[in-house]
Amino acid sequence: MKKVSIKKVILFTVTLLTVAYAVYICFHYFLYRDYEQCLARYSYEPGAEFEPLPEAEPSVPGMVLAAESDVLKLYTNTKTTEIAVYDKRTGEITWSNPPDRNADNIATGINKIALHSQFMVTYVNHMMTQATMYNFNYSVEREQYHAEKIDNGIRYVYLLGDLSNPTGIVPPIISPERLEALVLSKLDEKDARTIRSNYTEASDHPGFLELTSGIRASRVGLQKMNRLFEEAGYSMEDFNQEAAMASGGEVQEPTTFTIPLEYSLADDKLEVCIPTAGIEETGKGKIISLSLLPFMGAGGLDEEGYILVPNGTGSLIKFNNGKKTERYNQYLYGIDETAQSYTSIEESEKARIPVFGIKKEKSGILAEITSGDALSNIIAMVSRDLNSYNYVYPTFTLRGTDTVSMFGVEGMSADLPIVEKDLYVLDLKVGYAFLESEDSSYSGMANYYRNQLIQRGTLKKKEVSVPIPFYLDIAGGVKRRESFLGVPYMGVYPMTRFDEAQAIVDALRGDGVASIRLNYLGWFNGGYYHDVAQNIREERVLGGRKGLGKLNESLIASDSRLYGDVAFQRISFESDHYNWRMETAQYYCGYVVALGRTNPATLRTDSMTYHEVLYHVLSPKYLVRHIDRFREAYKRSEIENLSLRDLGDMVPSDKRRSNVINREQSKQIILRQFEKLAQEGAYIMTNGGNAYSWAYSSDLANIPSGHNPFDIVDEEVPFYQMVVHGCIDYTGYPVNLSDCYDQQDILLRSMEYGMAPHFILTWQDSSEMKYTGLNIFYTTRYDIWLKDAVDLYHETNAVLSHVSASTIKAHEVLAGGVKRISYDNGCVLYINTSMKQACHGGVTIPARGYVLEGVRE
């Protein structure tokens, strides 16, 4: 009896523990919904019937006035649905579609239709193949649209799709009895024979007749058949009944899309919005992307100007540059990690600002994607390829897609397409600002965008110029393979202890380097590739909690700052307290997203030699919980300021089919986490510096310091730096890890781009990291780089300290390799990158040198 009782107790205990664990898993993961509090809510309300505003003499002939602000007038042609914006200040007119498009001799076929369209949708049909619809030929030409009045604007509601039947009222499939009763019995014998000859026994529907292939292909024959069916009194209701009978009672609806497109004026901007909550899909078609206003403000063959794109720091594409076979196409904030290929053939700068622009001779446009930016990519093209115009526009992903390879027997395989069930619900918003001639250059665009961000509170202008900061990354704990009595294990090797970091700081301060921003890498939870950041355990091998506290106090006393580097979204494979099966973002097929640094030998991102380099991508769903737990531990730690390694650098989605989180939702979740961390009163250094992070960042590190040399682009410009200079301190990549180290080139670029010096240093020799996941830090020993760091800082600071609180008013490319940078405090900096002395405006600039004018003593 005792044995039986013990077995029952054990069985009961095991069952109870199993049930308890299952309940824990269910509530802790599957039913976790805290992230939903971070998401925006969207709604859609029908508008009133549109009535044009009264106007004695329209500023745009052939159009009616839809809305008016203090500086702009919005006009529309209700027959073509195109719009035009009239600028009262200059008299310039900007068109949604080229006004001379009918004279374009290059565009033909679908490209001609595109010139008449305001948007294009890409969708998958019932055969799961991609197709496209333009709103012009699938809605406007068919008069399948109507206009509505909205606040200070107009909304067009388009019904895209072919509602006509290719065979008219002639049923493709019909039963012999109904054909006889409804049609043949009501016609003479000759006409009846004509109809009988065009039907044959249906191969897929036993007991039915179907139209022959010959009559289906004959337009004249179908017209005659329609006339005979009409004479017999056959109607569309009869046609639908035949379709229902042939399909077993279910009539297949045609593929159509109802899409609202809104235009409204706000001060000097045209705000364009597609509220996807108002999109309706019928039939089996599913929208996967939408391209908006591709020809807004497009430049023609006879115009001079350029297109601004957010390629890294920024790039210009000149009108009619002859590169007609190329196109610019780049995702904002980089490609989604759940869509990233495991093979990486290049390292490229991300597009980090949601803007693009067009500069013409007398005017300019700056477009900002204010909602939906994380789901967008920017496309730009020049003339003489598809048409005669130079244009740029955004495309938005509205539903995720992928393909899954299915492998069968004997080497057979096929790709199975996957399409998400639900359309993303959000407002796709783009604001078009119209700039006057003197402010329409890329410098003017940067000034306008910065001023807008300052007005919104995203940026805050500094008040007093002070010495520039010196950005110092210290590599602390590094995971390294060690052994004890022949047993291997992963240990933490101290590349730089806290007291050694203090010695490096003292050496820099002793040489006059001020305002050090020290970003400590690998300070907690197992080093650089640390355990999941839900708690904080300062590394004992580096000096522990007390050592970190002393370092922090010393830096505060010298007007410097200590930042603790933290990764929240990239979770190393070495993390011991992370449930990767449950918390990692997933692909549609159910596999978790696991990536790593690109292996130069294989070009693969999942095959590095060192296990710790591989990482899981945390699902945005669980980011909220990780941040909340970290905040509680952070309050008790000795670190005051945070360096966010990935929150401002990546926007991952989660494709698990039971709970899809798209990139726009992911961005909203990330923004809320920035807000919570900022509420702790910490200074925040953001790595990468995506634009959504600016409102919460005191420092931006590793921001783009160049652009991607795509074939279509003509010129690199520091647009990113021009926007944030004088508002946020920033720096580029570590100088001592540059591919080509030329101190003078680095100096000149730092001055031109207004970037503070940035070094990564260690106390131990970098050879200690040779066989670790941090072997990318291949030259970091502090005493080797100390002199170069000090010299670069002093020479850079001697110039930039005069303008550290000033905004960049203009950046100009002059003849002979000279750049002129003008600041709002009156200082002008000349940079000469050529090998010859140059002279501009009475200022002589030495070869590979610089001159700062206008300094006030």
ZAMARGU-4260 file (C-alpha; in steps of 0.2 Angstrom, whole numbers, plus 5000, padded with zeros to 4 digits):
<rodrens>
0) 5000/5000/5000 | 5014/5012/5004 | 5022/5009/4987 | 5006/5012/4979 | 5003/5028/4989
5) 5021/5034/4985 | 5018/5031/4966 | 5002/5041/4967 | 5010/5055/4976 | 5024/5056/4964
10) 5012/5055/4949 | 5001/5068/4956 | 5016/5079/4960 | 5023/5077/4942 | 5006/5080/4935
15) 5004/5096/4945 | 5021/5103/4941 | 5017/5099/4922 | 5001/5108/4923 | 5009/5123/4933
20) 5023/5124/4920 | 5010/5124/4905 | 5000/5137/4914 | 5016/5148/4916 | 5021/5146/4898
25) 5003/5150/4892 | 5002/5166/4903 | 5020/5171/4901 | 5021/5170/4883 | 5006/5165/4873
30) 4994/5177/4882 | 5007/5191/4885 | 4999/5207/4878 | 5008/5221/4886 | 5016/5227/4870
35) 4998/5232/4863 | 4998/5247/4875 | 5012/5254/4864 | 5002/5253/4848 | 4993/5267/4839
40) 4974/5265/4835 | 4967/5270/4818 | 4950/5273/4812 | 4941/5278/4796 | 4926/5289/4794
45) 4917/5292/4777 | 4917/5310/4772 | 4904/5322/4765 | 4900/5325/4747 | 4914/5335/4739
50) 4910/5353/4733 | 4923/5364/4726 | 4927/5380/4735 | 4921/5396/4725 | 4934/5406/4716
55) 4932/5419/4703 | 4948/5415/4693 | 4957/5398/4697 | 4976/5399/4698 | 4977/5383/4689
60) 4966/5382/4673 | 4955/5367/4671 | 4955/5363/4689 | 4944/5367/4704 | 4949/5373/4721
65) 4948/5360/4735 | 4957/5368/4749 | 4967/5384/4754 | 4979/5389/4767 | 4989/5405/4770
70) 5002/5400/4758 | 4995/5386/4747 | 4980/5382/4736 | 4975/5364/4733 | 4967/5361/4716
75) 4960/5345/4708 | 4953/5339/4692 | 4938/5328/4696 | 4939/5319/4679 | 4957/5313/4681
80) 4958/5314/4700 | 4975/5323/4698 | 4980/5337/4710 | 4990/5353/4709 | 4997/5364/4723
85) 4999/5382/4719 | 5011/5392/4730 | 5005/5409/4733 | 5022/5416/4738 | 5030/5412/4721
90) 5017/5407/4709 | 5024/5390/4706 | 5013/5375/4703 | 5018/5358/4708 | 5008/5344/4699
95) 5004/5326/4705 | 5006/5320/4687 | 5016/5329/4673 | 5005/5341/4664 | 5013/5337/4648
100) 5013/5318/4650 | 5003/5315/4634 | 5017/5322/4624 | 5030/5310/4631 | 5037/5300/4617
105) 5047/5288/4628 | 5033/5281/4638 | 5022/5267/4630 | 5009/5255/4636 | 5009/5252/4655
110) 5022/5266/4657 | 5010/5278/4649 | 4996/5273/4661 | 5008/5275/4676 | 5010/5294/4671
115) 4992/5296/4673 | 4991/5287/4690 | 4992/5293/4708 | 4996/5276/4715 | 4999/5258/4710
120) 4995/5243/4720 | 5005/5226/4719 | 4994/5211/4724 | 4993/5192/4723 | 4979/5185/4714
125) 4969/5169/4717 | 4984/5159/4708 | 4996/5166/4721 | 5005/5176/4707 | 5009/5194/4708
130) 5000/5207/4698 | 4998/5226/4698 | 4984/5238/4696 | 4986/5257/4692 | 4972/5268/4699
135) 4970/5276/4682 | 4966/5262/4670 | 4957/5251/4684 | 4947/5265/4692 | 4948/5283/4684
140) 4945/5277/4666 | 4931/5266/4671 | 4923/5280/4682 | 4924/5269/4697 | 4928/5283/4710
145) 4920/5297/4719 | 4926/5312/4729 | 4923/5317/4747 | 4925/5333/4757 | 4937/5331/4772
150) 4944/5345/4783 | 4954/5357/4772 | 4956/5345/4758 | 4948/5331/4747 | 4947/5312/4748
155) 4946/5302/4732 | 4939/5284/4735 | 4944/5273/4721 | 4937/5256/4716 | 4950/5247/4707
160) 4946/5231/4697 | 4938/5224/4681 | 4919/5223/4685 | 4915/5218/4667 | 4913/5201/4662
165) 4924/5195/4647 | 4909/5186/4639 | 4896/5198/4643 | 4880/5190/4648 | 4884/5174/4639
170) 4887/5161/4653 | 4904/5152/4651 | 4895/5137/4659 | 4876/5132/4658 | 4866/5117/4660
175) 4858/5110/4643 | 4840/5112/4651 | 4842/5130/4656 | 4850/5134/4639 | 4835/5127/4630
180) 4822/5134/4642 | 4829/5152/4644 | 4837/5155/4627 | 4835/5142/4613 | 4816/5140/4614
185) 4814/5159/4612 | 4825/5160/4596 | 4822/5154/4578 | 4831/5138/4573 | 4845/5147/4564
190) 4850/5157/4579 | 4848/5142/4590 | 4860/5132/4579 | 4873/5146/4580 | 4872/5146/4599
195) 4872/5127/4600 | 4888/5126/4589 | 4897/5137/4602 | 4895/5126/4617 | 4902/5109/4620
200) 4902/5097/4635 | 4911/5104/4650 | 4926/5094/4655 | 4927/5099/4673 | 4908/5100/4676
205) 4899/5084/4671 | 4881/5088/4665 | 4885/5106/4660 | 4890/5114/4643 | 4904/5126/4641
210) 4909/5139/4628 | 4921/5133/4616 | 4939/5140/4615 | 4936/5147/4598 | 4921/5158/4603
215) 4930/5164/4619 | 4944/5171/4608 | 4932/5179/4595 | 4927/5196/4599 | 4914/5197/4585
220) 4907/5180/4589 | 4904/5185/4607 | 4896/5201/4602 | 4884/5191/4591 | 4881/5179/4605
225) 4877/5193/4617 | 4864/5200/4605 | 4855/5184/4603 | 4855/5181/4622 | 4848/5198/4625
230) 4834/5195/4611 | 4829/5179/4621 | 4827/5190/4637 | 4842/5182/4646 | 4848/5194/4660
235) 4863/5197/4671 | 4853/5189/4685 | 4851/5173/4675 | 4870/5174/4672 | 4874/5175/4691
240) 4862/5160/4694 | 4872/5150/4681 | 4888/5154/4689 | 4881/5149/4706 | 4875/5132/4700
245) 4891/5128/4691 | 4901/5132/4706 | 4890/5123/4718 | 4881/5138/4725 | 4896/5150/4727
250) 4899/5164/4715 | 4917/5169/4713 | 4918/5188/4716 | 4930/5198/4705 | 4946/5205/4712
255) 4943/5223/4717 | 4951/5235/4729 | 4943/5250/4737 | 4956/5263/4742 | 4954/5280/4749
260) 4967/5294/4745 | 4967/5310/4755 | 4974/5327/4752 | 4974/5341/4764 | 4984/5357/4767
265) 4993/5362/4783 | 5002/5378/4783 | 5015/5376/4769 | 5013/5358/4767 | 5002/5346/4757
270) 4998/5331/4768 | 4994/5315/4759 | 4987/5300/4768 | 4980/5283/4763 | 4971/5276/4779
275) 4972/5258/4776 | 4957/5255/4788 | 4947/5261/4774 | 4954/5249/4761 | 4942/5235/4756
280) 4947/5219/4746 | 4935/5208/4737 | 4938/5192/4728 | 4954/5182/4732 | 4966/5196/4728
285) 4977/5202/4742 | 4987/5219/4742 | 5005/5217/4747 | 5012/5235/4743 | 5007/5252/4737
290) 5017/5265/4728 | 5011/5283/4731 | 5012/5298/4720 | 5027/5292/4709 | 5027/5308/4699
295) 5024/5321/4712 | 5034/5336/4706 | 5044/5326/4693 | 5057/5335/4683 | 5057/5334/4664
300) 5070/5333/4650 | 5072/5351/4649 | 5074/5355/4667 | 5089/5356/4678 | 5089/5350/4696
305) 5092/5335/4707 | 5084/5322/4718 | 5089/5320/4736 | 5088/5303/4743 | 5092/5297/4761
310) 5106/5286/4756 | 5118/5285/4772 | 5123/5303/4775 | 5113/5308/4759 | 5115/5308/4740
315) 5110/5318/4725 | 5104/5311/4709 | 5105/5324/4695 | 5091/5326/4683 | 5094/5318/4666
320) 5111/5311/4671 | 5111/5297/4658 | 5110/5283/4670 | 5094/5277/4663 | 5096/5259/4666
325) 5099/5261/4685 | 5087/5265/4699 | 5089/5269/4718 | 5079/5258/4729 | 5082/5257/4748
330) 5073/5252/4763 | 5071/5265/4777 | 5080/5259/4793 | 5088/5244/4783 | 5080/5228/4778
335) 5069/5219/4790 | 5079/5205/4799 | 5065/5193/4796 | 5067/5196/4777 | 5086/5197/4777
340) 5096/5184/4767 | 5108/5173/4776 | 5120/5178/4762 | 5127/5195/4762 | 5137/5201/4747
345) 5140/5219/4753 | 5141/5230/4768 | 5130/5246/4766 | 5125/5261/4775 | 5107/5262/4780
350) 5094/5275/4775 | 5090/5282/4792 | 5080/5298/4789 | 5062/5296/4782 | 5064/5310/4769
355) 5067/5313/4751 | 5067/5329/4740 | 5067/5336/4723 | 5076/5352/4718 | 5071/5362/4703
360) 5078/5379/4696 | 5064/5390/4705 | 5057/5378/4718 | 5060/5363/4728 | 5050/5349/4737
365) 5055/5340/4753 | 5044/5325/4757 | 5044/5317/4774 | 5035/5301/4778 | 5027/5304/4795
370) 5018/5287/4797 | 5022/5271/4789 | 5040/5275/4787 | 5046/5258/4794 | 5036/5249/4781
375) 5043/5260/4766 | 5057/5260/4754 | 5062/5275/4743 | 5063/5273/4724 | 5071/5286/4712
380) 5074/5285/4693 | 5080/5297/4680 | 5073/5301/4663 | 5075/5291/4646 | 5072/5274/4653
385) 5053/5271/4656 | 5048/5289/4652 | 5054/5307/4650 | 5054/5312/4669 | 5065/5312/4684
390) 5056/5306/4700 | 5056/5299/4717 | 5042/5291/4728 | 5039/5279/4742 | 5032/5262/4741
395) 5024/5254/4757 | 5023/5236/4762 | 5005/5232/4767 | 5006/5214/4769 | 5021/5202/4771
400) 5025/5189/4759 | 5038/5175/4757 | 5042/5158/4749 | 5045/5142/4757 | 5054/5128/4748
405) 5046/5111/4748 | 5057/5096/4745 | 5050/5080/4739 | 5056/5063/4733 | 5069/5061/4720
410) 5076/5078/4721 | 5059/5086/4717 | 5056/5103/4725 | 5045/5118/4723 | 5043/5135/4731
415) 5027/5138/4741 | 5021/5156/4742 | 5015/5163/4758 | 5005/5179/4760 | 4999/5186/4777
420) 4981/5185/4780 | 4977/5202/4786 | 4981/5219/4779 | 4992/5231/4790 | 4980/5244/4798
425) 4989/5261/4799 | 4989/5278/4791 | 5001/5280/4777 | 5006/5298/4778 | 5018/5309/4768
430) 5020/5327/4770 | 5026/5338/4755 | 5034/5354/4760 | 5036/5367/4746 | 5052/5377/4747
435) 5055/5394/4739 | 5069/5396/4726 | 5083/5402/4739 | 5078/5388/4751 | 5076/5374/4739
440) 5093/5367/4739 | 5098/5352/4749 | 5104/5364/4762 | 5088/5373/4762 | 5079/5356/4764
445) 5090/5352/4779 | 5086/5369/4787 | 5068/5367/4784 | 5067/5349/4791 | 5078/5354/4806
450) 5066/5368/4810 | 5051/5357/4809 | 5059/5345/4821 | 5063/5359/4833 | 5045/5365/4833
455) 5039/5347/4836 | 5051/5345/4851 | 5060/5331/4842 | 5076/5342/4842 | 5082/5355/4854
460) 5095/5368/4849 | 5110/5370/4860 | 5113/5387/4867 | 5132/5389/4870 | 5146/5383/4860
465) 5158/5372/4871 | 5172/5360/4867 | 5167/5345/4857 | 5166/5328/4866 | 5179/5315/4863
470) 5170/5298/4861 | 5180/5284/4869 | 5174/5266/4868 | 5182/5254/4880 | 5182/5236/4877
475) 5180/5227/4894 | 5175/5209/4896 | 5177/5198/4881 | 5171/5180/4881 | 5185/5168/4877
480) 5188/5150/4877 | 5198/5145/4893 | 5201/5128/4901 | 5203/5121/4919 | 5211/5105/4922
485) 5209/5101/4903 | 5190/5105/4904 | 5185/5119/4891 | 5173/5133/4896 | 5169/5150/4891
490) 5177/5163/4902 | 5177/5182/4903 | 5194/5189/4899 | 5197/5207/4905 | 5203/5217/4891
495) 5201/5233/4901 | 5197/5233/4920 | 5188/5248/4927 | 5204/5255/4935 | 5213/5253/4919
500) 5200/5262/4910 | 5202/5276/4923 | 5221/5276/4919 | 5217/5278/4900 | 5205/5293/4904
505) 5218/5301/4915 | 5231/5300/4901 | 5219/5308/4889 | 5214/5322/4902 | 5232/5324/4906
510) 5235/5329/4887 | 5220/5341/4887 | 5206/5330/4881 | 5190/5337/4888 | 5172/5331/4889
515) 5175/5312/4887 | 5160/5302/4883 | 5166/5284/4888 | 5155/5270/4881 | 5160/5254/4891
520) 5158/5238/4881 | 5156/5222/4890 | 5154/5229/4908 | 5140/5217/4914 | 5132/5200/4912
525) 5147/5191/4904 | 5155/5204/4893 | 5152/5211/4876 | 5141/5197/4870 | 5131/5198/4886
530) 5117/5188/4894 | 5100/5194/4891 | 5098/5212/4898 | 5084/5208/4911 | 5096/5211/4926
535) 5113/5218/4929 | 5128/5209/4936 | 5144/5220/4935 | 5159/5209/4929 | 5169/5205/4944
540) 5185/5202/4933 | 5184/5220/4928 | 5183/5227/4946 | 5165/5224/4951 | 5151/5236/4957
545) 5163/5246/4967 | 5176/5248/4953 | 5162/5254/4941 | 5156/5266/4954 | 5173/5274/4956
550) 5175/5276/4937 | 5158/5284/4936 | 5161/5296/4950 | 5178/5301/4942 | 5171/5305/4925
555) 5156/5315/4933 | 5169/5326/4943 | 5178/5330/4926 | 5163/5335/4917 | 5163/5319/4907
560) 5151/5304/4906 | 5151/5285/4908 | 5139/5276/4897 | 5135/5257/4899 | 5133/5248/4882
565) 5117/5237/4881 | 5110/5226/4868 | 5091/5222/4869 | 5086/5216/4852 | 5101/5205/4847
570) 5103/5191/4860 | 5119/5181/4859 | 5118/5163/4858 | 5129/5163/4874 | 5114/5170/4884
575) 5110/5158/4898 | 5093/5166/4903 | 5084/5168/4887 | 5070/5157/4881 | 5075/5158/4862
580) 5061/5146/4857 | 5047/5157/4864 | 5054/5175/4863 | 5063/5175/4847 | 5055/5183/4831
585) 5050/5170/4819 | 5049/5167/4800 | 5032/5162/4793 | 5038/5144/4793 | 5040/5144/4811
590) 5059/5145/4812 | 5067/5158/4824 | 5077/5172/4817 | 5095/5169/4820 | 5109/5179/4812
595) 5127/5184/4815 | 5141/5194/4808 | 5145/5190/4790 | 5159/5177/4787 | 5171/5184/4774
600) 5175/5167/4768 | 5157/5161/4765 | 5148/5177/4764 | 5135/5169/4776 | 5128/5178/4791
605) 5125/5161/4801 | 5142/5153/4799 | 5155/5162/4810 | 5168/5152/4819 | 5163/5159/4836
610) 5147/5154/4844 | 5144/5170/4853 | 5144/5181/4837 | 5128/5172/4832 | 5112/5180/4839
615) 5093/5178/4840 | 5082/5193/4836 | 5071/5197/4850 | 5052/5198/4846 | 5045/5216/4848
620) 5032/5207/4858 | 5043/5204/4872 | 5054/5219/4871 | 5043/5228/4883 | 5045/5215/4897
625) 5064/5215/4894 | 5065/5234/4896 | 5054/5235/4911 | 5065/5222/4920 | 5081/5230/4915
630) 5075/5247/4922 | 5072/5240/4939 | 5090/5233/4939 | 5097/5249/4932 | 5090/5259/4946
635) 5101/5249/4958 | 5116/5249/4947 | 5132/5260/4947 | 5129/5265/4929 | 5120/5282/4926
640) 5119/5283/4907 | 5115/5270/4894 | 5122/5267/4876 | 5109/5258/4866 | 5118/5246/4854
645) 5102/5241/4844 | 5086/5250/4848 | 5091/5265/4837 | 5099/5254/4824 | 5086/5240/4819
650) 5067/5238/4817 | 5063/5220/4817 | 5046/5212/4814 | 5039/5196/4820 | 5031/5184/4807
655) 5024/5171/4818 | 5007/5168/4810 | 4997/5168/4826 | 5003/5185/4831 | 5011/5195/4817
660) 5019/5211/4822 | 5024/5222/4807 | 5039/5235/4807 | 5028/5250/4810 | 5021/5242/4825
665) 5039/5237/4830 | 5044/5255/4828 | 5030/5261/4840 | 5035/5248/4853 | 5053/5254/4852
670) 5049/5272/4853 | 5039/5268/4869 | 5054/5260/4876 | 5065/5275/4872 | 5053/5285/4881
675) 5053/5274/4897 | 5072/5274/4897 | 5073/5293/4895 | 5061/5295/4910 | 5075/5288/4921
680) 5084/5304/4919 | 5099/5296/4910 | 5109/5302/4895 | 5106/5290/4881 | 5119/5287/4867
685) 5111/5279/4852 | 5121/5268/4841 | 5116/5270/4822 | 5104/5284/4825 | 5088/5281/4816
690) 5078/5297/4815 | 5065/5290/4827 | 5078/5290/4841 | 5083/5308/4840 | 5070/5314/4852
695) 5077/5304/4866 | 5096/5304/4862 | 5109/5315/4870 | 5123/5307/4859 | 5123/5298/4842
700) 5137/5286/4839 | 5142/5276/4823 | 5130/5287/4812 | 5133/5286/4793 | 5149/5294/4788
705) 5147/5292/4770 | 5134/5285/4757 | 5133/5269/4746 | 5140/5273/4729 | 5125/5266/4719
710) 5128/5269/4701 | 5113/5281/4699 | 5119/5293/4712 | 5130/5308/4707 | 5136/5316/4724
715) 5137/5313/4742 | 5131/5326/4754 | 5131/5327/4773 | 5112/5329/4774 | 5110/5319/4790
720) 5124/5329/4799 | 5116/5345/4793 | 5100/5341/4801 | 5106/5337/4819 | 5122/5348/4820
725) 5120/5360/4834 | 5106/5350/4842 | 5113/5333/4846 | 5132/5328/4849 | 5137/5314/4836
730) 5151/5304/4830 | 5155/5292/4816 | 5164/5275/4817 | 5180/5272/4827 | 5195/5280/4819
735) 5207/5267/4823 | 5196/5254/4814 | 5195/5263/4798 | 5198/5253/4782 | 5211/5266/4776
740) 5219/5276/4790 | 5225/5293/4784 | 5224/5305/4798 | 5223/5321/4787 | 5208/5313/4777
745) 5199/5309/4793 | 5202/5326/4800 | 5195/5335/4785 | 5180/5324/4784 | 5177/5326/4803
750) 5177/5345/4801 | 5166/5345/4785 | 5153/5333/4793 | 5155/5341/4811 | 5159/5324/4819
755) 5168/5323/4835 | 5183/5310/4836 | 5179/5292/4840 | 5191/5279/4846 | 5189/5261/4853
760) 5204/5257/4865 | 5209/5243/4877 | 5222/5241/4890 | 5228/5224/4884 | 5235/5221/4867
765) 5221/5217/4854 | 5230/5201/4850 | 5221/5194/4866 | 5205/5195/4856 | 5212/5186/4841
770) 5203/5170/4844 | 5187/5178/4851 | 5171/5185/4843 | 5178/5202/4845 | 5193/5200/4833
775) 5185/5214/4823 | 5193/5225/4836 | 5210/5222/4828 | 5220/5237/4834 | 5215/5244/4850
780) 5229/5245/4862 | 5228/5262/4870 | 5247/5267/4871 | 5248/5264/4852 | 5234/5276/4848
785) 5235/5289/4862 | 5245/5302/4853 | 5235/5301/4837 | 5219/5302/4847 | 5225/5317/4857
790) 5231/5326/4841 | 5215/5323/4831 | 5205/5329/4845 | 5214/5345/4848 | 5215/5350/4830
795) 5196/5346/4827 | 5191/5354/4843 | 5201/5370/4838 | 5188/5372/4824 | 5172/5364/4829
800) 5172/5371/4847 | 5167/5388/4839 | 5152/5380/4830 | 5147/5366/4842 | 5130/5375/4846
805) 5127/5381/4829 | 5117/5374/4815 | 5124/5371/4798 | 5116/5384/4787 | 5123/5379/4770
810) 5135/5366/4763 | 5142/5370/4746 | 5153/5361/4734 | 5165/5373/4725 | 5177/5371/4711
815) 5194/5363/4714 | 5188/5350/4727 | 5184/5364/4740 | 5168/5363/4752 | 5161/5378/4760
820) 5151/5375/4776 | 5142/5390/4783 | 5135/5391/4801 | 5121/5401/4808 | 5133/5410/4820
825) 5142/5418/4805 | 5157/5406/4805 | 5162/5399/4788 | 5173/5384/4786 | 5183/5380/4770
830) 5189/5362/4767 | 5201/5358/4753 | 5203/5340/4749 | 5213/5342/4733 | 5232/5341/4732
835) 5233/5360/4726 | 5231/5376/4735 | 5214/5384/4731 | 5207/5402/4733 | 5188/5406/4734
840) 5181/5423/4739 | 5198/5430/4744 | 5201/5415/4755 | 5216/5405/4752 | 5215/5387/4757
845) 5230/5376/4758 | 5231/5359/4749 | 5222/5346/4760 | 5219/5359/4773 | 5206/5370/4780
850) 5202/5388/4785 | 5189/5394/4797 | 5182/5412/4795 | 5171/5423/4805 | 5176/5418/4822
855) 5171/5430/4836 | 5183/5432/4850
</rodrens>
